Structure formats: structure tokens, C-alpha cells
Amino acid sequence: MRISLKLLAYLWVILFIIIGGLLFNAYSKLKPETIISLLTDQIQKNYPGSKLFVGKISYGFSLDFNLNLQDINLKRDEKIIARIKELELKIPWWLLLTNKGNAQINLSELDVYVDHGEDHPFKEKKVSTKPKRIKIDLPTYLSEAKYTFRAMNISIRDIHSTRRYFNISKLLVREFQYGKNSAFELNIPISIKRKESRFTSDLWLFGDLTPQMDLWNLNFRGEFRTKETNEKFQIDDLVIGGKATFSTAEARINSDIELSVEKVPAGNGKFSVDENELDFNIDIKKLPLNYFSFIYEEIKNPYLVNPDGDAVGSVKFHKNYETSKTTLSGKLNFDGKLFLSEQHSIPGKWKIGFVDSRWEVSFMSPKGEASFFRRSVIDPQKSLVTQYIEEIGFSGLDLSLTIAPIYPIAKFIQEIPTTYFTTNVSYKKCLLKDQTLDGNFKYGFTPEQKFYSGELSDDKSSLKMSYSNISPSQALDISFINFKWDSSYHFLNPIFLATSGVIDGKVQGRWTSEWDKGLWDVQVKGSQLVETSGKLLDFINTTSDLFQLDAKNFNKKVLNASVKNSVINLSPLSFGLSEKIRITGQLSPGGKNYLKLTSPKNPNGLRKEVLEPYWIEKEEP
């Protein structure tokens, strides 16, 4: 049978009319004003008293109905409670005809504002105005559809400030439909600021959800991805998984959490959040310590260096949005070492406990021969320790190793600490060559004073030191009784150092701003001295060099001197076993200076005028 071209043209026209009629019938259900009216109606049902404002509307018809809304603001009582930069809706025409298909909703930059201010007009009516559950009524041709939802940059913010409580950088839900299972993808950025550094990571979650009208069920699994290569914050191997529920009536999420590292269980806990508060509790079974290295400022001390290994414990976090109050607490335990120097350490167990700004760090060796305890107060805004108290104890150990970390008294006097602190180090029956010594060192800095005290002794010898600075007065007292010096003693550095020797005598000083303008009395005798150095020895060597006398040839030296009004009186400086080689004199930067040497060979003495004030330390350029 032959079909004419005219008949074929009629058939095409009829087909176009039918298709056009179907499209017109489908798209007649959708108009921009219809969608806006639908949105307004749903908002009024769930949030009475709110008004919707749309800045710009554009739409088009093709295979999809495409509606684009920009600068959407939701206001109540002239306050913005939500804002969307751009909302795009795509609905295919066959969905409008058959009530089946997949629509798309694309959303960009959603900000939800929370008002916890005392003047909030709805504060007293909060319970009565809040809906028992969020209810959404859609036309039949939309209610049975599936939706692919894409959202970028979702934030919960404080309406009165720029503070952001929570942020989601990406959310993707595929073929969402009530009562049906859907897949989702979620990206949550995590940013932690510590001092001048900011550590950032992303939490990527993948899973499925089954939404019901009142309760959604979710299963998820994900991982952390650190953005930078900073060694202090690497958590790329940490995997998180669990199950969660979302209550539409309370807008609340409750979740169980499982943590694992390289497929090994690392911890478990619970997470919950709603419009008022956030709770996070985690029990740590085995988590690498490098995950906590960004809090090193809170726990660092001279004895804890580069924590390594795994920790067990718990962490709890609570935040109330209404009061802006945050509570952080927890405890961590891990095996580690107490470092005495780069070469020597003592194995044991470290414990860390914290409640908000109060932190406690402790260490105990298996036999109790070494212990450490520090209680700190932290400034959470600056991530700095503002004050701390610490106690360290050693019993029966080698004193030459355990004495090394003691802070030198001269350095302590010169420096002004940035933190209020007290350190107490005790020694009980510690061994040093043929000696068994007890001792205690205590030093600190408070708003009222700066202080230092130290004592070492056995049954035949002792050393006592004390310093105090109660502005403007400073006082220093040091006494030696047959005290055996050891090369491990650095607490008088850089004033005096020696490989060995025996010291007797005392040092007393009282001054305000500059030591040489105060009152000093020095009566010190050193014998059996080997390899001495330091500023005190520099003074003795330079003084003896003026008479071509080499002080290093004498292993016994006696210094008797006094200082008053910047004038030093030597009375005398003597050398040798018989102490018959003596230097006396007067030294002053602004007056007449002289020194006199007497010895058995020259009983009348040799006098020298001193032109250069060599005893005054010159400042480096």
C-alpha cells in the first residue's frame, strides 16, 4: 500500500499535537508561582509567623521543568532565620504524567540561624510554637516521585554573630523517597586552631538511609582525610562507621559510632545533636598517640618527648547552643618513657586527665622509683598553658642522670617566665659514685614573687641555695659544707662548672635592679678542683693573669670578696694549699681601681692599676 506524503504530514502534525497536549497538560501543573505558593504553605504549617522572600526567579521548559530561585530569605519578626543563595528544581515531564520518575533538587549555601538571645521574641513561646513534628504535604504528582538532592555548604549559625556552630560542605542523596532506601554521601570539614596554626581535615561519610515520616534510619561508614601534611595532625588511617536515627519531630540525630585503624577496632561511642545541644562520647580502646599530638602544648614538659604508641581512655564533649557553654573532659593512658636526657629514659605509664581548661599529666615507673605529676590551667582561646604545678620524685636512682633537668639558678634569675608555675623535684637515697644523697629543688613564678630553693646532702656534706624576688627586692643565699662537686651538676651554670672538687663557704647577695649595686658577701673555698669553668672562674683567671699568674695551676682557690655601691673589695683572692699567694684590692667602674699581689717570694707585694672594668659583663651587640 502506498502512503502519500500528504497523509504522512498529517500524521506528524497529529503526533506533535498529542505530544504538545501531553506536555501542556504536564507543565500546566507547574508554574513558578505554584512552587512558591507550595513552599510558603509548607513553611506556614511548620513555622507559623514566618515569611518567605525570593530575590530572583527564572524558569524554562524543555525535557525538564527547570526552576531557579536565588537569594531566598526566611524571616520571622524581621529576623532572618534561614537563607539560601540558590535553589534549583528539575522535574522531567514524564514524572508529571505518570507520577513516577526522578526529580532533582540542587541547593547552594544554606545558612540556618539560631537565636539564643535573651530578647528573642519567641523565647517564652518556644515550646508552644514548635511543631510536634515536621509535616510536608505535596501534590500527588510530587509526593510519589524520587528525588536526587545535592547541597553545598550547609551551616548552622548564631543570628547575632559570625559564629558558625556546624558546617556540611557537601551532601548528596540519591533517589530519596519516604519508606524507600536511599544512598547518601556527606562531607563535614573539621578545623582545629592551635596557637598560630590551623589543622584541617574532612570527614567523608557514605551510607544509606530509610526515611519515615517520624524517624529516619541511617547506616554509614567513612574516613578522615587530612588536607595538609603537618606531622602533628595526621588521621588519614582512621575509619568511622555506625548507625544513626534522625527524629523529624525533635530535629535530633542519635548515633552509635565505631572507630578502627587499619581494620583494627580503635574505639566506640555515641553522638547526638539537636537545635539546643551536642553530645559526643567516645571510649578509646587503642588509638595511635600521633592523633593527639596537636594537644602537645597542654601536656608537654621536659620529661615527655614525642609521645609514641597507642592510648586507651575516653573523651566526652558537650556543647549547649543556648548558653554557648562547652564542656570537654577525658582521660588517656599509654605506656611511655620519662626522658632524663636524649640518651637516658625510664619506662613506665603516662596518664592524662582533663576537664575543660584543667589538665593533669602523671607518670609512674613500675617500681615507683620515678614519678611525675603536673596540674595545668589552659587558655582555650590561645591554646597556651597559663599556669601549672608539678612534682617530680626520684628514689634510689643514679643522681648524675636524674639531676640533669634541674633548672640553673642563674638562668632562672635572669629570665622572666611567661607562665605562672611551681616545680618541685625531690631525691631520696639517690646514688652518685660513693655517695648516697637526698635533696629537693623547688622554684616557681607567681604574681607575688619569684623563688628558687635547692638542697643536696649526705651525712658528711651539704649544699643549700635560696633565691627570692619580691619586687623590688632580690636576695640570694648559697652555702657549701664540704660539698663534693660532680660534672653532672649544672644548676650553677654558667657561674660555675667543674669535673670534680670540694667546696666550702657561702654567698650572700641583696640587690634591687642591678646586682653590682647591691650588697654582697662571698667567702668560698674550692679544693681538689679539676677542669673548672664559668663566669666566676673567668673573673679569677683574668685577675690572676694581670700578674702573669696562671690560676689553672692551682687546684685550691679561695675567694673572699664583698660588694657595696658597685665597689668590689677583694680580701683576698688566694691560691695554693698554704693560701700564701694572695690578691687584694678594690674594683669600681667609676673610681680608682688597683690590685696587689703578695706571695712568699714578694712579701711587700706588687701593685697594679686597673684601667679596664673586666669584671662587668659586656652586652653582645
C-alpha positions as CSV (number, residue, x, y, z in Angstrom):
1,M,0.0,0.0,0.0
2,R,1.3,3.4,-1.0
3,I,1.2,6.2,1.6
4,S,1.1,9.7,0.3
5,L,3.4,12.5,1.6
6,K,0.3,14.5,2.5
7,L,-1.0,11.7,4.7
8,L,2.4,11.4,6.4
9,A,2.5,15.1,7.1
10,Y,-1.0,14.9,8.7
11,L,0.2,12.0,10.9
12,W,3.2,14.0,12.1
13,V,1.0,17.0,12.8
14,I,-1.4,14.9,14.8
15,L,1.6,13.3,16.7
16,F,3.0,16.8,17.6
17,I,-0.4,17.9,18.7
18,I,-0.7,14.9,21.0
19,I,2.8,15.3,22.4
20,G,2.3,19.0,22.8
21,G,-1.0,18.4,24.6
22,L,0.7,16.0,27.0
23,L,3.5,18.5,27.7
24,F,1.0,21.3,28.1
25,N,-1.1,19.2,30.4
26,A,2.0,18.2,32.4
27,Y,3.6,21.6,32.7
28,S,0.3,23.3,33.4
29,K,0.6,21.7,36.8
30,L,3.8,23.6,37.4
31,K,4.2,27.4,37.4
32,P,6.8,29.4,39.4
33,E,4.0,30.9,41.5
34,T,2.7,27.5,42.2
35,I,6.0,26.3,43.6
36,I,6.4,29.5,45.6
37,S,2.9,29.1,47.0
38,L,3.6,25.4,47.8
39,L,6.8,26.4,49.7
40,T,5.0,29.2,51.5
41,D,2.2,26.9,52.6
42,Q,4.6,24.3,54.0
43,I,6.6,26.9,55.9
44,Q,3.4,28.3,57.5
45,K,2.4,24.9,58.6
46,N,5.7,24.1,60.3
47,Y,6.9,27.5,61.3
48,P,3.9,29.8,62.0
49,G,4.6,33.5,61.6
50,S,7.4,33.1,59.1
51,K,7.6,34.8,55.7
52,L,9.4,33.7,52.6
53,F,11.2,36.2,50.4
54,V,12.7,35.3,47.0
55,G,15.1,37.7,45.3
56,K,15.2,36.3,41.7
57,I,13.1,33.7,39.8
58,S,13.9,32.1,36.5
59,Y,12.5,29.0,34.8
60,G,12.5,27.2,31.5
61,F,10.7,24.3,29.7
62,S,12.5,21.5,27.8
63,L,12.6,17.9,28.7
64,D,12.7,19.1,32.2
65,F,10.8,21.8,34.1
66,N,13.7,23.9,35.4
67,L,13.0,26.4,38.2
68,N,15.8,28.5,39.7
69,L,15.4,30.6,42.8
70,Q,18.1,32.9,44.1
71,D,18.6,34.9,47.3
72,I,15.9,33.2,49.4
73,N,15.4,34.5,52.9
74,L,13.1,33.1,55.5
75,K,12.2,35.8,58.1
76,R,10.3,35.8,61.4
77,D,9.7,39.1,63.3
78,E,12.1,40.9,60.8
79,K,14.9,38.5,61.7
80,I,16.4,36.2,59.1
81,I,16.2,32.6,60.4
82,A,17.3,30.9,57.2
83,R,19.0,31.9,53.9
84,I,19.6,30.1,50.6
85,K,21.8,31.6,47.9
86,E,20.4,29.4,45.1
87,L,17.8,26.6,44.8
88,E,17.3,24.7,41.6
89,L,14.4,22.3,40.9
90,K,14.4,20.0,37.9
91,I,11.2,17.9,37.2
92,P,11.0,15.7,34.0
93,W,7.7,15.8,32.0
94,W,7.1,12.1,32.3
95,L,7.0,12.4,36.1
96,L,4.2,14.9,35.8
97,L,2.3,12.5,33.6
98,T,2.9,9.2,35.3
99,N,3.7,10.4,38.9
100,K,6.9,8.3,38.6
101,G,10.4,9.4,38.0
102,N,13.4,11.1,39.5
103,A,13.4,14.9,40.2
104,Q,16.5,16.9,41.2
105,I,16.9,19.5,43.9
106,N,20.2,21.4,43.9
107,L,20.9,23.7,46.7
108,S,23.8,26.1,47.3
109,E,24.8,27.9,50.5
110,L,22.1,27.2,53.1
111,D,22.5,29.1,56.4
112,V,20.2,28.3,59.3
113,Y,20.3,30.9,62.1
114,V,19.8,30.1,65.7
115,D,18.7,32.8,68.1
116,H,19.5,32.1,71.8
117,G,19.4,35.7,72.9
118,E,17.5,36.8,76.0
119,D,15.5,39.2,73.9
120,H,14.3,36.6,71.4
121,P,10.6,37.3,71.0
122,F,9.7,33.6,70.7
123,K,11.8,32.5,73.7
124,E,8.9,32.1,76.2
125,K,6.7,30.6,73.5
126,K,9.3,28.2,72.2
127,V,7.5,25.1,73.4
128,S,4.1,26.1,72.2
129,T,5.2,27.3,68.7
130,K,7.4,24.3,67.9
131,P,5.6,21.7,65.8
132,K,5.2,18.3,67.2
133,R,6.7,17.0,64.0
134,I,7.6,18.5,60.7
135,K,4.8,17.6,58.2
136,I,5.2,18.1,54.5
137,D,2.1,17.8,52.2
138,L,2.9,17.6,48.5
139,P,0.7,17.1,45.4
140,T,0.3,13.5,44.2
141,Y,2.5,14.1,41.2
142,L,5.3,15.1,43.5
143,S,4.7,13.0,46.6
144,E,5.3,9.7,44.8
145,A,8.4,10.9,43.0
146,K,12.0,10.1,43.8
147,Y,14.5,13.0,44.4
148,T,18.2,13.3,44.0
149,F,19.2,16.0,46.4
150,R,22.5,17.9,46.1
151,A,23.6,20.6,48.6
152,M,26.8,22.5,49.0
153,N,27.8,24.5,52.1
154,I,25.2,24.0,54.8
155,S,25.8,25.9,58.0
156,I,24.1,26.4,61.4
157,R,25.0,29.9,62.6
158,D,24.4,32.3,65.5
159,I,22.0,35.0,64.5
160,H,23.8,37.6,66.5
161,S,27.4,37.0,65.3
162,T,29.5,35.4,62.6
163,R,30.0,32.3,64.8
164,R,29.3,29.0,63.0
165,Y,28.2,26.0,65.1
166,F,28.2,23.4,62.4
167,N,29.0,23.0,58.7
168,I,28.5,20.5,56.0
169,S,30.4,21.2,52.8
170,K,28.7,18.6,50.6
171,L,25.5,16.4,50.9
172,L,24.3,14.1,48.2
173,V,21.2,11.9,48.5
174,R,20.2,9.7,45.5
175,E,16.6,8.8,44.7
176,F,15.2,9.9,48.0
177,Q,11.6,8.7,48.8
178,Y,9.8,8.1,52.0
179,G,9.7,4.5,53.0
180,K,12.4,3.6,50.5
181,N,16.1,3.0,50.9
182,S,18.4,5.7,49.5
183,A,22.2,6.1,49.2
184,F,23.9,9.3,50.6
185,E,27.3,10.9,50.6
186,L,28.3,13.5,53.2
187,N,31.4,15.7,53.7
188,I,32.0,17.5,57.0
189,P,35.0,19.8,57.3
190,I,36.9,19.8,60.6
191,S,39.1,22.7,61.6
192,I,41.1,22.9,64.8
193,K,43.1,26.1,65.7
194,R,46.1,25.6,67.9
195,K,48.1,28.7,68.7
196,E,49.2,30.2,65.3
197,S,48.4,27.0,63.4
198,R,45.1,25.7,62.0
199,F,44.7,22.0,61.3
200,T,42.0,21.0,58.8
201,S,40.6,17.6,57.8
202,D,37.5,16.3,56.0
203,L,35.2,13.6,57.3
204,W,33.7,11.8,54.4
205,L,30.7,9.6,55.2
206,F,28.9,7.2,52.8
207,G,25.9,5.0,53.5
208,D,22.2,4.5,53.1
209,L,19.1,5.9,54.8
210,T,15.5,4.8,55.1
211,P,13.2,7.9,55.8
212,Q,9.9,7.5,57.5
213,M,7.6,10.4,58.4
214,D,8.7,10.4,62.1
215,L,12.1,8.7,62.1
216,W,14.9,8.1,59.7
217,N,17.3,5.2,60.0
218,L,20.9,5.6,58.6
219,N,23.9,3.3,58.2
220,F,27.2,4.9,57.4
221,R,30.9,4.4,57.0
222,G,33.6,6.9,56.3
223,E,37.1,8.2,56.8
224,F,39.1,11.3,57.7
225,R,41.2,12.9,55.1
226,T,43.8,15.4,56.3
227,K,44.3,18.3,54.0
228,E,47.9,19.3,55.0
229,T,51.0,17.2,55.6
230,N,51.6,18.7,59.1
231,E,53.1,15.8,61.2
232,K,51.1,16.9,64.2
233,F,47.7,16.2,62.7
234,Q,47.6,13.1,60.6
235,I,44.5,10.9,60.9
236,D,44.1,9.5,57.4
237,D,44.0,5.9,58.6
238,L,41.1,6.5,61.0
239,V,37.8,4.9,59.8
240,I,34.4,5.7,61.3
241,G,31.2,3.7,61.0
242,G,27.9,3.2,62.7
243,K,24.1,3.5,62.8
244,A,22.1,6.6,63.4
245,T,18.5,7.8,63.7
246,F,17.0,11.2,62.8
247,S,13.9,12.3,64.6
248,T,11.9,14.7,62.5
249,A,9.8,15.8,65.5
250,E,12.8,16.8,67.6
251,A,15.2,17.5,64.7
252,R,17.6,15.3,66.6
253,I,20.3,12.9,65.5
254,N,21.4,10.0,67.7
255,S,24.2,7.7,66.5
256,D,26.4,4.8,67.6
257,I,30.0,5.1,66.4
258,E,32.7,2.6,65.8
259,L,36.3,3.6,65.1
260,S,39.0,1.5,63.5
261,V,42.6,1.9,62.4
262,E,43.9,-0.4,59.6
263,K,40.8,-2.7,60.2
264,V,41.6,-3.0,63.9
265,P,38.9,-1.7,66.4
266,A,40.1,1.5,68.0
267,G,37.1,2.8,69.9
268,N,33.3,3.2,70.1
269,G,30.9,5.8,71.4
270,K,27.7,7.8,70.9
271,F,26.9,11.1,69.2
272,S,23.7,13.2,69.5
273,V,22.8,16.7,68.3
274,D,19.7,18.8,68.1
275,E,18.9,22.5,67.9
276,N,19.9,23.0,71.6
277,E,22.9,20.8,72.3
278,L,25.6,18.5,71.0
279,D,27.0,15.4,72.9
280,F,29.9,13.3,71.9
281,N,31.2,10.4,74.0
282,I,33.9,8.0,72.8
283,D,35.7,5.1,74.6
284,I,39.2,4.7,73.2
285,K,40.5,1.1,73.0
286,K,43.6,1.5,71.0
287,L,44.3,4.8,69.2
288,P,47.8,5.9,68.0
289,L,49.2,8.8,70.0
290,N,50.1,10.8,66.9
291,Y,46.3,11.5,66.6
292,F,46.6,13.5,69.8
293,S,49.9,15.3,69.1
294,F,48.1,18.6,68.3
295,I,47.4,18.9,72.0
296,Y,51.1,18.7,72.9
297,E,51.1,22.2,74.3
298,E,48.7,21.1,77.0
299,I,50.8,18.1,78.1
300,K,54.3,19.0,77.2
301,N,57.0,19.0,79.9
302,P,60.8,18.4,80.0
303,Y,60.2,14.7,80.7
304,L,57.7,13.8,78.0
305,V,59.2,14.0,74.5
306,N,57.5,12.9,71.3
307,P,54.8,10.5,72.7
308,D,54.6,7.3,70.7
309,G,52.5,4.2,70.8
310,D,48.8,3.7,71.5
311,A,46.4,5.2,74.0
312,V,43.3,4.0,75.8
313,G,40.8,6.1,77.6
314,S,37.7,8.2,76.9
315,V,36.7,11.6,75.7
316,K,33.4,13.5,76.4
317,F,32.3,16.7,74.7
318,H,29.1,18.7,75.3
319,K,28.0,22.0,73.9
320,N,24.9,23.9,74.8
321,Y,24.0,26.3,72.0
322,E,21.7,28.4,74.1
323,T,24.3,29.3,76.7
324,S,27.3,28.8,74.4
325,K,28.8,26.7,77.2
326,T,31.2,23.9,76.1
327,T,32.5,21.1,78.3
328,L,35.4,18.9,77.3
329,S,36.6,16.1,79.5
330,G,38.5,12.8,79.2
331,K,41.4,10.6,80.2
332,L,44.1,8.8,78.3
333,N,46.6,6.2,79.4
334,F,49.6,5.0,77.5
335,D,52.9,3.2,78.0
336,G,55.9,5.5,77.5
337,K,59.1,6.8,78.9
338,L,60.2,9.6,81.2
339,F,63.1,11.3,79.5
340,L,66.0,12.4,81.6
341,S,68.2,13.3,78.6
342,E,68.5,12.4,74.9
343,Q,70.4,9.2,75.9
344,H,68.6,8.2,79.1
345,S,65.0,7.5,79.9
346,I,62.8,5.5,82.4
347,P,59.9,3.2,81.1
348,G,56.5,3.5,82.8
349,K,53.0,4.5,82.3
350,W,51.7,8.0,81.5
351,K,48.2,9.2,82.4
352,I,46.4,12.3,81.1
353,G,43.1,13.7,82.5
354,F,41.3,16.9,81.6
355,V,38.1,18.8,82.3
356,D,37.8,21.9,80.2
357,S,40.8,24.1,81.0
358,R,42.1,21.9,83.8
359,W,44.6,19.3,82.8
360,E,46.6,16.7,84.8
361,V,49.5,14.7,83.5
362,S,51.2,12.0,85.5
363,F,53.8,9.3,85.2
364,M,54.8,6.3,87.3
365,S,57.6,3.8,86.8
366,P,56.8,0.1,87.6
367,K,58.7,0.1,90.9
368,G,57.9,3.7,91.8
369,E,61.5,4.8,91.6
370,A,60.4,7.7,89.3
371,S,57.2,9.7,89.4
372,F,55.8,12.9,87.7
373,F,52.6,14.9,88.3
374,R,51.6,18.2,86.7
375,R,48.4,20.1,87.0
376,S,47.9,22.8,84.4
377,V,45.4,25.5,83.6
378,I,44.9,26.2,79.9
379,D,43.7,29.2,78.0
380,P,41.5,27.5,75.4
381,Q,41.3,30.6,73.1
382,K,45.1,30.8,72.7
383,S,45.9,27.1,73.4
384,L,48.5,28.1,75.9
385,V,49.3,26.9,79.4
386,T,48.7,29.9,81.8
387,Q,49.9,28.2,85.0
388,Y,50.9,24.8,86.3
389,I,52.2,23.0,89.4
390,E,54.4,19.9,89.0
391,E,56.1,17.4,91.3
392,I,58.8,15.0,90.3
393,G,60.3,12.4,92.5
394,F,63.3,10.0,92.2
395,S,64.3,7.3,94.6
396,G,67.4,5.1,94.6
397,L,68.4,6.1,91.0
398,D,71.6,7.5,89.6
399,L,71.7,11.1,90.6
400,S,74.0,12.1,87.7
401,L,71.2,11.2,85.3
402,T,68.2,12.5,87.3
403,I,69.8,15.8,88.3
404,A,70.3,16.9,84.6
405,P,66.9,18.5,84.0
406,I,67.2,20.9,87.1
407,Y,66.8,24.5,86.0
408,P,70.0,26.5,86.6
409,I,69.5,29.2,89.3
410,A,71.4,31.9,87.4
411,K,69.3,31.4,84.2
412,F,66.2,31.4,86.4
413,I,67.1,34.7,88.0
414,Q,67.7,36.4,84.6
415,E,64.6,35.2,82.8
416,I,61.0,36.4,83.2
417,P,58.7,33.4,82.7
418,T,55.6,33.8,80.6
419,T,53.7,31.3,82.7
420,Y,52.9,31.1,86.4
421,F,54.3,27.8,87.7
422,T,55.8,25.8,90.6
423,T,58.2,22.9,90.1
424,N,59.2,20.6,93.0
425,V,61.9,17.9,92.4
426,S,62.8,15.6,95.2
427,Y,65.6,13.0,95.5
428,K,65.6,10.2,98.0
429,K,68.6,8.0,98.6
430,C,69.9,8.6,95.1
431,L,73.4,7.3,94.2
432,L,76.4,9.3,93.0
433,K,79.7,7.4,92.9
434,D,80.4,6.7,96.6
435,Q,77.7,9.0,97.9
436,T,74.0,8.4,98.8
437,L,72.3,11.8,98.6
438,D,68.9,13.3,99.5
439,G,67.7,16.5,98.1
440,N,65.0,18.8,96.9
441,F,64.7,21.6,94.4
442,K,61.7,24.0,94.2
443,Y,61.3,27.0,92.0
444,G,58.4,29.0,90.6
445,F,56.9,32.2,89.5
446,T,53.6,33.7,90.8
447,P,52.0,37.2,90.7
448,E,53.5,37.9,94.2
449,Q,57.1,36.5,93.8
450,K,59.7,34.6,92.0
451,F,61.5,32.0,94.1
452,Y,64.1,29.2,94.0
453,S,65.5,26.8,96.6
454,G,67.7,23.8,96.3
455,E,69.4,21.4,98.7
456,L,71.6,18.3,98.3
457,S,73.2,16.5,101.3
458,D,74.6,13.3,102.7
459,D,75.7,12.6,106.2
460,K,79.0,14.5,105.7
461,S,78.3,17.3,103.2
462,S,75.6,19.6,102.0
463,L,74.6,22.3,99.6
464,K,71.8,24.9,100.2
465,M,70.6,27.5,97.8
466,S,67.8,30.0,98.0
467,Y,66.6,33.0,95.9
468,S,63.6,35.3,96.2
469,N,62.3,38.2,94.2
470,I,59.6,40.1,95.9
471,S,59.6,43.3,93.9
472,P,61.7,45.3,94.1
473,S,64.0,43.4,96.4
474,Q,66.0,40.3,95.4
475,A,68.0,38.0,97.7
476,L,70.4,35.1,97.1
477,D,72.0,32.8,99.6
478,I,74.2,29.8,98.8
479,S,76.1,27.7,101.4
480,F,78.6,24.8,100.9
481,I,79.7,22.4,103.6
482,N,82.4,20.0,102.4
483,F,80.3,19.7,99.3
484,K,81.6,17.3,96.6
485,W,81.1,18.7,93.2
486,D,80.3,16.5,90.2
487,S,80.4,17.1,86.4
488,S,76.6,16.3,86.3
489,Y,75.8,19.4,88.4
490,H,74.6,22.2,86.1
491,F,72.4,24.1,88.5
492,L,75.1,26.8,88.9
493,N,75.7,27.1,85.1
494,P,77.1,29.4,83.7
495,I,78.5,30.8,87.0
496,F,80.5,27.7,88.0
497,L,81.2,24.3,86.4
498,A,83.8,21.6,87.2
499,T,84.5,18.0,86.7
500,S,85.1,17.4,90.4
501,G,86.2,19.2,93.5
502,V,85.2,20.0,97.1
503,I,83.6,23.4,98.0
504,D,83.1,25.2,101.4
505,G,81.8,28.6,102.1
506,K,78.9,30.9,101.4
507,V,77.5,33.5,99.0
508,Q,75.0,36.2,100.2
509,G,73.6,38.9,98.0
510,R,70.9,41.6,98.3
511,W,70.0,43.9,95.5
512,T,67.2,45.6,93.6
513,S,67.7,46.1,89.8
514,E,71.4,45.5,89.2
515,W,73.4,43.0,91.2
516,D,76.6,45.2,91.3
517,K,74.7,48.0,93.0
518,G,73.7,45.8,95.9
519,L,75.3,44.2,98.9
520,W,77.3,41.0,98.5
521,D,79.5,38.9,100.8
522,V,81.4,36.0,99.1
523,Q,83.5,33.5,101.1
524,V,84.1,30.4,99.0
525,K,87.0,27.9,99.1
526,G,87.5,25.3,96.5
527,S,89.9,22.4,96.7
528,Q,90.8,19.4,94.6
529,L,89.3,21.3,91.7
530,V,89.5,19.7,88.2
531,E,88.6,21.3,84.9
532,T,86.8,24.3,86.2
533,S,84.9,26.9,84.1
534,G,82.2,29.5,84.3
535,K,82.0,33.3,84.9
536,L,83.3,33.0,88.4
537,L,86.4,31.2,87.1
538,D,86.7,33.7,84.3
539,F,87.0,36.5,86.9
540,I,89.6,34.6,88.9
541,N,91.6,33.7,85.8
542,T,91.6,37.3,84.4
543,T,92.5,38.8,87.8
544,S,95.5,36.4,88.2
545,D,96.6,36.9,84.6
546,L,97.2,40.6,85.4
547,F,100.2,39.4,87.4
548,Q,101.2,36.7,84.9
549,L,99.9,34.2,87.4
550,D,98.2,31.1,86.0
551,A,95.3,30.2,88.3
552,K,94.8,26.9,86.5
553,N,97.9,25.6,88.1
554,F,96.3,25.7,91.5
555,N,93.6,23.1,92.4
556,K,92.8,25.1,95.5
557,K,91.4,28.6,95.3
558,V,89.8,30.9,98.0
559,L,87.7,33.9,97.1
560,N,86.8,36.4,99.8
561,A,85.1,39.5,98.4
562,S,82.4,42.0,99.2
563,V,80.4,44.4,97.0
564,K,78.8,47.7,98.1
565,N,77.7,50.5,95.8
566,S,79.3,48.9,92.7
567,V,82.7,48.6,94.5
568,I,84.3,45.2,94.8
569,N,86.7,44.6,97.6
570,L,89.0,41.5,97.3
571,S,90.0,40.5,100.8
572,P,91.7,38.3,99.5
573,L,91.7,36.1,96.4
574,S,94.2,33.4,97.4
575,F,95.8,30.3,95.8
576,G,97.6,27.1,96.8
577,L,97.5,24.8,99.8
578,S,99.0,27.4,102.2
579,E,97.0,30.2,100.7
580,K,100.1,32.5,100.8
581,I,99.6,33.7,97.3
582,R,97.1,36.5,97.7
583,I,95.5,39.2,95.6
584,T,93.7,42.1,97.3
585,G,92.4,45.3,96.0
586,Q,89.4,47.5,95.0
587,L,87.5,47.4,91.7
588,S,85.0,50.0,90.7
589,P,83.8,51.1,87.2
590,G,83.7,54.8,88.1
591,G,86.6,55.1,90.6
592,K,90.2,54.3,91.2
593,N,91.0,50.6,90.8
594,Y,94.0,48.7,91.9
595,L,95.1,45.2,92.8
596,K,98.0,44.0,94.9
597,L,99.7,40.6,94.8
598,T,101.6,39.2,97.7
599,S,103.5,35.9,97.9
600,P,106.4,34.3,99.9
601,K,108.7,35.5,97.2
602,N,107.3,39.0,97.3
603,P,106.1,39.8,100.8
604,N,106.0,43.5,100.1
605,G,103.6,43.0,97.2
606,L,103.2,44.1,93.6
607,R,100.6,46.8,93.0
608,K,98.8,47.3,89.7
609,E,96.4,50.0,88.5
610,V,93.4,48.5,86.7
611,L,92.1,50.5,83.8
612,E,89.7,48.1,82.1
613,P,86.5,47.0,84.1
614,Y,86.9,43.4,83.1
615,W,84.5,42.2,85.8
616,I,81.5,43.8,84.2
617,E,79.8,41.6,81.6
618,K,79.6,43.3,78.2
619,E,76.3,43.0,76.3
620,E,76.6,41.4,72.9
621,P,75.9,43.8,70.0
